[in-house]
Amino acid sequence: MTHDLGGPRLEIKYCTQCRWLLRATWVAQELLTTFQAELGEVALVPATGGVFRVSIDGDQIWDRAEQGGFGELSRLKQLVRDKVAPDRDLGHSDRKGAR
């Protein structure tokens, strides 16, 4: 799979029955804004059954069922950063949520 920027593919799988599209698009927007130079693609994948899962190139970094809830945005940014730009400082996002 090739990407224009050559970066990884971030995927957000969300439940359409639960009407989590708005949350998925908000998370996608925030991650794209923060990691615009590091990500090659962000995909929204409709699903059912209460799923809300974030993965990078197939490696799951957050699952609502496993971790309990959606996760704070600052935590999601830390998890994405750890995969795509481990040396990067996230400023207030690093200080706000514990690692």
DSSP file (Angstrom, degrees, kcal/mol; ACC not computed):
  #  RESIDUE AA STRUCTURE BP1 BP2  ACC     N-H-->O    O-->H-N    N-H-->O    O-->H-N    TCO  KAPPA ALPHA  PHI   PSI    X-CA   Y-CA   Z-CA
    1    1 A M              0   0    0      0, 0.0     2,-0.3     0, 0.0     8,-0.0   0.000 360.0 360.0 360.0 128.4    0.0    0.0    0.0
    2    2 A T        -     0   0    0      6,-0.0     2,-0.3    38,-0.0     3,-0.1  -0.826 360.0-163.2-111.6 150.9    1.5    3.4   -1.0
    3    3 A H    >   -     0   0    0     -2,-0.3     3,-0.5     1,-0.1    38,-0.1  -0.949  29.1-122.2-129.4 148.9    0.7    6.8    0.4
    4    4 A D  T 3  S+     0   0    0     36,-0.4    -1,-0.1    -2,-0.3    36,-0.1   0.888 117.1  36.9 -57.7 -41.0    1.4   10.2   -1.0
    5    5 A L  T 3  S-     0   0    0     35,-0.3    -1,-0.3     2,-0.1    35,-0.1   0.528 107.3-125.8 -89.9  -5.9    3.4   11.2    2.1
    6    6 A G    <   +     0   0    0     -3,-0.5    34,-0.1     1,-0.2    -2,-0.1   0.523  67.4 127.6  77.0   4.0    4.8    7.8    2.6
    7    7 A G        -     0   0    0      1,-0.2    -1,-0.2    32,-0.1    32,-0.2  -0.246  63.6 -77.2 -88.5 178.8    3.5    7.6    6.1
    8    8 A P        -     0   0    0      0, 0.0    32,-2.3     0, 0.0    33,-1.5  -0.190  41.1-109.8 -73.6 165.4    1.4    4.9    7.8
    9    9 A R  E     -a   41   0A   0     31,-0.2    48,-3.2    30,-0.2     2,-0.5  -0.872  26.6-159.0 -98.1 120.5   -2.3    4.3    7.5
   10   10 A L  E     -aB  42  56A   0     31,-2.9    33,-2.8    -2,-0.6     2,-0.4  -0.869  10.8-164.7 -98.7 131.8   -4.3    5.2   10.6
   11   11 A E  E     -aB  43  55A   0     44,-3.1    44,-2.4    -2,-0.5     2,-0.6  -0.962  12.9-166.6-122.9 133.1   -7.7    3.5   10.8
   12   12 A I  E     -aB  44  54A   0     31,-2.9    33,-2.9    -2,-0.4     2,-0.5  -0.958   8.5-165.7-117.7 111.1  -10.7    4.4   13.0
   13   13 A K  E     +aB  45  53A   0     40,-3.0    40,-2.6    -2,-0.6     2,-0.3  -0.865  17.1 177.9 -97.9 125.8  -13.3    1.7   13.0
   14   14 A Y  E     -aB  46  52A   0     31,-1.9    33,-2.3    -2,-0.5     2,-0.5  -0.915  32.3-107.3-133.3 154.1  -16.6    2.9   14.5
   15   15 A C  E   > -a   47   0A   0     36,-1.2     5,-2.1    -2,-0.3    33,-0.2  -0.687  18.9-168.0 -84.4 121.5  -20.1    1.6   15.2
   16   16 A T  T > 5S+     0   0    0     31,-3.1     3,-0.8    -2,-0.5    -1,-0.2   0.817  88.9  59.0 -75.9 -31.2  -22.7    3.0   12.9
   17   17 A Q  T 3 5S+     0   0    0     30,-0.5    -1,-0.2     1,-0.2    31,-0.1   0.848 107.3  47.1 -64.1 -33.8  -25.5    1.6   15.1
   18   18 A C  T 3 5S-     0   0    0     33,-0.1    -1,-0.2     3,-0.0    -2,-0.2   0.502 111.7-124.3 -85.4  -5.7  -24.2    3.6   18.0
   19   19 A R  T < 5 +     0   0    0     -3,-0.8     3,-0.4    -4,-0.2     4,-0.2   0.918  59.2 148.4  61.8  46.9  -23.9    6.7   15.8
   20   20 A W     >< +     0   0    0     -5,-2.1     4,-2.4     1,-0.2     5,-0.2   0.194  33.7 105.4 -96.6  15.6  -20.2    7.3   16.5
   21   21 A L  H  > S+     0   0    0      1,-0.2     4,-2.8     2,-0.2     5,-0.2   0.925  78.9  52.4 -60.2 -44.5  -19.4    8.8   13.1
   22   22 A L  H  > S+     0   0    0     -3,-0.4     4,-2.1     1,-0.2    -1,-0.2   0.914 111.1  46.6 -60.3 -43.3  -19.2   12.3   14.6
   23   23 A R  H  > S+     0   0    0     -4,-0.2     4,-2.6     2,-0.2    -1,-0.2   0.921 112.5  50.7 -63.1 -43.9  -16.7   11.1   17.3
   24   24 A A  H  X S+     0   0    0     -4,-2.4     4,-2.4     1,-0.2    -2,-0.2   0.901 111.5  47.0 -62.4 -41.9  -14.7    9.2   14.7
   25   25 A T  H  X S+     0   0    0     -4,-2.8     4,-2.5     2,-0.2    -1,-0.2   0.874 111.8  51.1 -69.8 -35.3  -14.4   12.2   12.4
   26   26 A W  H  X S+     0   0    0     -4,-2.1     4,-2.5    -5,-0.2    -2,-0.2   0.938 112.0  46.1 -65.1 -46.5  -13.5   14.5   15.3
   27   27 A V  H  X S+     0   0    0     -4,-2.6     4,-2.6     1,-0.2     5,-0.2   0.921 113.2  50.6 -61.1 -43.8  -10.7   12.1   16.4
   28   28 A A  H  X S+     0   0    0     -4,-2.4     4,-2.7    -5,-0.2     5,-0.2   0.923 110.5  49.2 -59.9 -45.3   -9.5   11.8   12.8
   29   29 A Q  H  X S+     0   0    0     -4,-2.5     4,-2.3     1,-0.2    -2,-0.2   0.926 112.4  47.5 -60.6 -46.4   -9.5   15.6   12.4
   30   30 A E  H  X S+     0   0    0     -4,-2.5     4,-2.1     1,-0.2    -1,-0.2   0.903 114.4  46.0 -63.9 -42.0   -7.5   16.1   15.6
   31   31 A L  H  X S+     0   0    0     -4,-2.6     4,-2.7     2,-0.2    -1,-0.2   0.882 112.7  50.2 -70.4 -37.3   -4.9   13.3   14.7
   32   32 A L  H  < S+     0   0    0     -4,-2.7    -2,-0.2    -5,-0.2    -1,-0.2   0.890 111.4  49.3 -65.4 -38.7   -4.6   14.6   11.1
   33   33 A T  H >< S+     0   0    0     -4,-2.3     3,-0.6    -5,-0.2    -2,-0.2   0.916 117.0  40.7 -65.6 -43.0   -4.0   18.1   12.5
   34   34 A T  H 3< S+     0   0    0     -4,-2.1     3,-0.2     1,-0.2    -2,-0.2   0.876 128.2  29.9 -73.3 -38.7   -1.4   17.0   15.0
   35   35 A F  T >X S+     0   0    0     -4,-2.7     4,-2.3    -5,-0.2     3,-0.5  -0.198  73.2 135.5-117.7  40.6    0.4   14.4   12.7
   36   36 A Q  T <4 S+     0   0    0     -3,-0.6    -1,-0.2     1,-0.2    -2,-0.1   0.809  79.4  41.6 -61.8 -31.0   -0.1   16.0    9.3
   37   37 A A  T 34 S+     0   0    0     -3,-0.2    -1,-0.2     1,-0.1    -2,-0.1   0.674 117.9  46.3 -88.9 -17.3    3.5   15.4    8.2
   38   38 A E  T <4 S+     0   0    0     -3,-0.5     2,-0.3    -6,-0.1    -2,-0.2   0.766  96.8  74.4 -97.9 -28.7    3.7   11.9    9.7
   39   39 A L     <  -     0   0    0     -4,-2.3   -30,-0.2   -32,-0.2   -32,-0.1  -0.687  51.3-169.3 -92.1 138.9    0.5   10.1    8.6
   40   40 A G  S    S-     0   0    0    -32,-2.3   -36,-0.4    -2,-0.3   -35,-0.3   0.712  73.7  -0.4 -92.3 -24.8    0.1    9.0    5.0
   41   41 A E  E     -a    9   0A   0    -33,-1.5   -31,-2.9   -38,-0.1     2,-0.4  -0.976  51.4-156.2-163.6 145.7   -3.7    8.2    5.3
   42   42 A V  E     -a   10   0A   0     -2,-0.3     2,-0.4   -33,-0.2   -31,-0.2  -0.995  20.7-169.0-127.5 126.4   -6.5    8.3    7.8
   43   43 A A  E     -a   11   0A   0    -33,-2.8   -31,-2.9    -2,-0.4     2,-0.5  -0.934  15.9-150.3-119.7 137.5   -9.5    6.0    7.1
   44   44 A L  E     -a   12   0A   0     -2,-0.4   -31,-0.2   -33,-0.2   -33,-0.0  -0.931  17.6-166.5-102.5 124.2  -12.9    5.8    8.7
   45   45 A V  E     -a   13   0A   0    -33,-2.9   -31,-1.9    -2,-0.5     2,-0.1  -0.927  12.2-140.6-119.0 109.0  -14.3    2.3    8.7
   46   46 A P  E     +a   14   0A   0      0, 0.0     2,-0.2     0, 0.0   -31,-0.2  -0.421  35.0 153.3 -68.9 141.2  -18.0    1.8    9.4
   47   47 A A  E     -a   15   0A   0    -33,-2.3   -31,-3.1     4,-0.2   -30,-0.5  -0.824  30.4-128.8-149.2-174.6  -18.8   -1.3   11.5
   48   48 A T        +     0   0    0    -33,-0.2     3,-0.3    -2,-0.2   -33,-0.0  -0.796  68.4  67.5-133.3 177.2  -21.4   -2.5   14.0
   49   49 A G  S    S-     0   0    0     -2,-0.3    -1,-0.1     1,-0.2   -34,-0.0   0.721 116.1 -65.9  84.1  21.9  -21.5   -4.1   17.4
   50   50 A G  S    S+     0   0    0      1,-0.2     2,-0.2    -3,-0.1    -1,-0.2   0.687  84.0 161.1  78.1  17.4  -20.3   -1.2   19.5
   51   51 A V        +     0   0    0     -3,-0.3   -36,-1.2   -37,-0.1     2,-0.2  -0.510  18.0 164.8 -78.4 139.4  -16.8   -1.1   18.1
   52   52 A F  E     +B   14   0A   0    -38,-0.2    12,-2.5    -2,-0.2     2,-0.4  -0.763  20.5 159.6-147.6 102.8  -14.5    1.9   18.3
   53   53 A R  E     -BC  13  63A   0    -40,-2.6   -40,-3.0    -2,-0.2     2,-0.5  -0.976  26.2-158.9-134.2 136.7  -11.0    0.9   17.5
   54   54 A V  E     +BC  12  62A   0      8,-2.6     7,-3.0    -2,-0.4     8,-1.9  -0.962  20.5 168.7-116.7 131.2   -7.9    2.9   16.4
   55   55 A S  E     -BC  11  60A   0    -44,-2.4   -44,-3.1    -2,-0.5     2,-0.5  -0.966  26.6-145.2-139.9 157.1   -5.0    1.1   14.6
   56   56 A I  E >  S-BC  10  59A   0      3,-2.4     3,-2.4    -2,-0.3   -46,-0.2  -0.984  85.8 -21.1-125.1 119.9   -1.9    2.1   12.7
   57   57 A D  T 3  S-     0   0    0    -48,-3.2    -1,-0.1    -2,-0.5   -47,-0.1   0.859 130.4 -49.2  47.3  40.9   -0.9   -0.1    9.7
   58   58 A G  T 3  S+     0   0    0    -49,-0.3     2,-0.7     1,-0.2    -1,-0.3   0.305 112.2 119.9  87.8  -9.2   -3.0   -2.9   11.3
   59   59 A D  E <   -C   56   0A   0     -3,-2.4    -3,-2.4     1,-0.0    -1,-0.2  -0.813  63.5-130.8 -92.5 116.6   -1.5   -2.6   14.8
   60   60 A Q  E     +C   55   0A   0     -2,-0.7    -5,-0.3    -5,-0.2     3,-0.1  -0.444  32.7 169.3 -68.0 130.8   -4.3   -1.8   17.3
   61   61 A I  E     +     0   0A   0     -7,-3.0     2,-0.3     1,-0.4    -6,-0.2   0.597  68.8  19.2-113.9 -20.5   -3.5    1.1   19.6
   62   62 A W  E     +C   54   0A   0     -8,-1.9    -8,-2.6    17,-0.0     2,-0.4  -0.972  54.8 178.3-151.2 136.0   -6.9    1.6   21.2
   63   63 A D  E  >  -C   53   0A   0     -2,-0.3     4,-3.2   -10,-0.2     5,-0.5  -0.964  21.9-148.4-137.5 121.0  -10.0   -0.5   21.5
   64   64 A R  H  >>S+     0   0    0    -12,-2.5     4,-1.4    -2,-0.4     5,-1.2   0.869  99.5  48.1 -55.3 -41.6  -13.0    0.8   23.4
   65   65 A A  H  45S+     0   0    0      3,-0.2    -1,-0.2     2,-0.2   -12,-0.1   0.899 118.0  39.5 -69.2 -40.8  -14.1   -2.6   24.6
   66   66 A E  H  45S+     0   0    0      1,-0.2    -2,-0.2     3,-0.1    -1,-0.2   0.911 125.6  33.7 -76.7 -43.7  -10.6   -3.6   25.8
   67   67 A Q  H  <5S-     0   0    0     -4,-3.2    -3,-0.2     2,-0.2    -2,-0.2   0.601 111.3-115.0 -91.0 -11.3   -9.5   -0.3   27.3
   68   68 A G  T  <5S+     0   0    0     -4,-1.4     3,-0.2    -5,-0.5    -3,-0.2   0.925  73.6   4.4  78.0  90.9  -12.9    0.8   28.6
   69   69 A G  S   <S-     0   0    0     -5,-1.2    -2,-0.2     1,-0.2    -1,-0.2  -0.455  99.2 -63.0 100.5-173.8  -14.2    3.9   26.8
   70   70 A F  S    S-     0   0    0     -2,-0.1    -1,-0.2    -3,-0.1    -6,-0.1   0.679  70.5-122.9 -88.4 -19.5  -13.0    6.1   24.0
   71   71 A G        -     0   0    0     -3,-0.2     2,-0.1    -7,-0.1    -2,-0.1   0.328  30.7 -77.7  85.2 138.7   -9.8    7.3   25.6
   72   72 A E     >  -     0   0    0      1,-0.1     4,-2.3     4,-0.0     3,-0.4  -0.425  39.6-121.9 -66.2 145.3   -8.9   10.9   26.1
   73   73 A L  H  > S+     0   0    0      1,-0.2     4,-2.6     2,-0.2     5,-0.2   0.885 113.3  56.6 -58.1 -39.2   -7.7   12.7   23.0
   74   74 A S  H  > S+     0   0    0      1,-0.2     4,-1.8     2,-0.2    -1,-0.2   0.885 107.9  48.5 -61.3 -36.7   -4.4   13.5   24.7
   75   75 A R  H  > S+     0   0    0     -3,-0.4     4,-2.3     2,-0.2    -2,-0.2   0.912 110.2  50.6 -68.6 -42.4   -3.9    9.8   25.4
   76   76 A L  H  X S+     0   0    0     -4,-2.3     4,-2.5     1,-0.2     5,-0.2   0.903 109.4  51.7 -61.7 -40.4   -4.7    8.8   21.8
   77   77 A K  H  X S+     0   0    0     -4,-2.6     4,-2.9     1,-0.2    -1,-0.2   0.900 108.9  50.6 -63.1 -39.7   -2.2   11.4   20.5
   78   78 A Q  H  X S+     0   0    0     -4,-1.8     4,-2.5     2,-0.2    -2,-0.2   0.917 110.9  48.7 -63.2 -42.7    0.5   10.0   22.8
   79   79 A L  H  X S+     0   0    0     -4,-2.3     4,-0.9     2,-0.2    -2,-0.2   0.900 114.1  45.3 -65.4 -41.0   -0.2    6.5   21.4
   80   80 A V  H >X S+     0   0    0     -4,-2.5     4,-2.6     2,-0.2     3,-0.9   0.934 112.5  51.8 -66.6 -45.5   -0.1    7.6   17.8
   81   81 A R  H 3X S+     0   0    0     -4,-2.9     4,-2.8     1,-0.3     7,-0.2   0.907 103.6  57.9 -56.1 -43.6    3.0    9.7   18.5
   82   82 A D  H 3< S+     0   0    0     -4,-2.5    -1,-0.3     1,-0.2    -2,-0.2   0.792 114.8  38.3 -59.6 -27.6    4.7    6.6   20.0
   83   83 A K  H << S+     0   0    0     -4,-0.9    -2,-0.2    -3,-0.9    -1,-0.2   0.857 129.9  24.6 -89.0 -40.5    4.2    4.8   16.7
   84   84 A V  H  < S+     0   0    0     -4,-2.6    -3,-0.2     1,-0.2    -2,-0.2   0.701 138.0  11.9-105.4 -21.2    4.8    7.5   14.1
   85   85 A A    ><  +     0   0    0     -4,-2.8     3,-2.2    -5,-0.4    -1,-0.2  -0.386  63.3 172.0-154.8  66.5    7.1   10.1   15.8
   86   86 A P  T 3  S+     0   0    0      0, 0.0    -4,-0.1     0, 0.0    -5,-0.1   0.705  79.3  51.4 -58.9 -23.8    8.5    8.7   19.1
   87   87 A D  T 3  S+     0   0    0     -6,-0.1     2,-0.2     2,-0.1    -5,-0.1   0.493  86.6 111.0 -90.5  -2.8   10.9   11.6   19.7
   88   88 A R    <   -     0   0    0     -3,-2.2     2,-0.5    -7,-0.2    -3,-0.1  -0.509  63.0-137.0 -79.6 137.3    8.3   14.3   19.2
   89   89 A D        -     0   0    0     -2,-0.2     3,-0.1     1,-0.1    -2,-0.1  -0.796   8.1-162.0 -89.3 130.0    7.1   16.4   22.1
   90   90 A L    >   -     0   0    0     -2,-0.5     3,-1.7     1,-0.3     2,-0.2   0.292  22.7-151.1 -95.8   9.9    3.4   16.9   22.1
   91   91 A G  T >> S+     0   0    0      1,-0.3     4,-1.4     2,-0.2     3,-1.0  -0.368  76.1   9.4  61.9-124.3    3.5   19.9   24.4
   92   92 A H  H 3> S+     0   0    0      1,-0.3     4,-2.4     2,-0.2    -1,-0.3   0.781 126.1  62.2 -63.5 -27.5    0.3   20.2   26.5
   93   93 A S  H <> S+     0   0    0     -3,-1.7     4,-1.3     1,-0.2    -1,-0.3   0.842 104.2  49.0 -67.0 -32.3   -0.9   16.8   25.4
   94   94 A D  H <4 S+     0   0    0     -3,-1.0    -1,-0.2     1,-0.2    -2,-0.2   0.870 116.1  41.9 -72.2 -37.1    2.1   15.2   27.0
   95   95 A R  H  < S+     0   0    0     -4,-1.4    -2,-0.2     1,-0.1    -1,-0.2   0.809 110.3  57.2 -79.8 -30.2    1.6   17.0   30.3
   96   96 A K  H  < S+     0   0    0     -4,-2.4     2,-0.4    -5,-0.2    -2,-0.2   0.931 107.8  41.8 -70.1 -48.0   -2.2   16.7   30.5
   97   97 A G  S  < S-     0   0    0     -4,-1.3     2,-0.1    -5,-0.2    -1,-0.1  -0.816  84.9-118.8-106.4 142.2   -2.4   12.9   30.4
   98   98 A A              0   0    0     -2,-0.4    -3,-0.1     1,-0.1    -2,-0.0  -0.473 360.0 360.0 -73.2 146.6   -0.2   10.4   32.2
   99   99 A R              0   0    0     -2,-0.1    -1,-0.1    -5,-0.1    -5,-0.0   0.430 360.0 360.0 -89.7 360.0    1.8    8.0   30.0
